[in-house]
Amino acid sequence: MKLRTTAAWLLGAALALAQPEPGTPPSPEPESSRSEYRGPAILSRGLSALISPDRELLRLRPFVSARGVYDTGLAGISVNEAGELVQQNALGVEADFGVTGQHAWRRTLLGLQYRGRLRHYSGHTYYDGFDNYLSLNLVHRTSARTTIVVSPGVASMSRGYFTPGISSAYYSPELEALAGDEMFDNRVTAVIGSGRLIHQRTARTSISLGGTGFTARRRSAALVGVNGAQAQGDVAYRLSRHSTLGVDYSFLHYDFQRAYGSVDGHGVALNYSAQLGRHWTLRLRGGGFRLEVSRLQLVALDPVIASIIGRRVAVSTDYLMRYVPTFGADLSYRLRRGSVAFHYARSVSPGNGLYLTSDRETGGVSATYRGARRVSFHANVSVSQQRAMVQDLGRYRSYGTDVGMNYLLGQGLSLSTSVGARKWGVRDSLYDRISYRFAVGLSYSPGEIPLSLW
């Protein structure tokens, strides 16, 4: 197992760390190369972004906003005398700033989303903080048949409700899976780096090889951090002009901070993608993982032995093997100024600090609309649940929804409003949390069309 772990880390480092194949090519293709594979990306190469073809929305645009907020259900890691989670409501102010969009050169495409958020609550300064989120995609075409994708990401957040903007074209689902499903308002810092090499062997066949490395640390000593790496390769075959079939293999490794244990896994999956008409894209993925888990556990001793050595329990090494199915589905509808996306995924997760290696399921619907001149709108609904693979914990679920609107007042200044809600819960436990958020303020981003920032 140590050899496989070492091999996985070396491969992840050598490949410079794997991220999605973009849905938009970095530069216009010459007429002679249009017969090459340009079908919809398979899911093993990532959940490609919903990118509008409107040039005003694609260029790099800075933004800044200030707003008043009212949050309910604020919760650190503390309980009252009845053993229930302490929850508080607070009125506060927030300021956001950052940049989002893309810039294209002849052979290179840069996609960027950075958001910084300063927050202050009246009377509840424990929840004050400075949150940061960065997701970067750098795509470089080294030749007519070879593309390199490098995608680092960083998040540092102290609010479990933090939403970096899931309607953004450059939102990273990999980073969200690592740090976006926190159960408490406790700072988490996550870093992820990935790289992928994609080569077009023939007009119908492409192959890719990539690796990912990541780490997450949480401020509370009651929660566990994680290090991980994954190596992956796949082959995609173009069945027709609008459909692609593929197969992928991946190896993963997790180890945990302040908790003995490690996980090694091998996974195989089939992929299918299709362009359904002019506006719809469908992608499906199905397969499974074989996991090998090493951990320490407490074992009760026989009373006679316990009386002799003076201890009731002993620590032993345990080895487990688990099989986990993996599924993925992504259906998206794109228009010039808007999009709708439906997604579902089930796979192995490194957990959220309390739940370690988990069988995680996520699903949701998101929609964006940008009016011709003045209105920008977004809405989303999401569901997530986790089942710990080696811990005796109840099933964890969370539900969330957000609705937001920007109205352009003029000269880049917009009125922004948003409403959101999220519910967390663990079966057969006292952990039951509901949080609501109301916000209104002003935002500024140079350009003729308002950005959907929240």
Secondary structure, DSSP 8 states (H G I E B T S, - for coil): -HHHHHHHHHHHHHTT------SS-SS---GGGTTS--S---GGG---------HHHHB-EEEEEEEEEEEEEE--S-B-TTS-B--EEEEEEEEEEEEEEEEE-SSEEEEEEEEEEEEEETT-GGG-EEEEEEEEEEEEE-SSSEEEEE--EEEEES-TT----TTSTT--HHHHHHHS--SSS--EEEEEEEEEEEEE-SSSEEEEEEEEEEEEEESSTTS--EEEEEEEEEEEEEEETTEEEEEEEEEEEEEETTS-EEEEEEEEEEEEEEEETTTEEEEEEEEEEEEEEEEEEEEE--HHHHHHHT-SEEEEEEEEEEEEEEEEEEEEEEETTEEEEEEEEEEEE--SSSS-SEEEEEEEEEEEEE-SSSEEEEEEEEEEEEEESSS----EEEEEEEEEEEEEEETTEEEEEEEEEEEEEETTSS-EEEEEEEEEEEEE-SSSS-----
